[in-house]
Amino acid sequence: MQLTAIFQKVPEGYIAFVEELPGANTQGTTLEEARSNLLEAIDLVLEANRMLAEESIQGMDVIRETLTVSG
């Protein structure tokens, strides 16, 4: 799976977000900092989504499997 990172130059540095992952957005004073912060934001969004999903299926009979997406 590949995601698309968008970086926009602003007076304070850069803002960044991932097109395919709502909520994964950040900023940085340099492009490198914005990239690093965006990777952390992706991890945090995925972790939060996993926790929410886990709460919503707690006590239910479900099947959990790894899914690989190719495009």
Buried (B, 14 or more C-beta within 10 A) or exposed (E): EEEEBEBEEEEEBBBBBBEEBEEBBBBBEEEEBBBBBBBEBBEEBEEEEEEEEEEEEEEEEEEEEEEEEEE
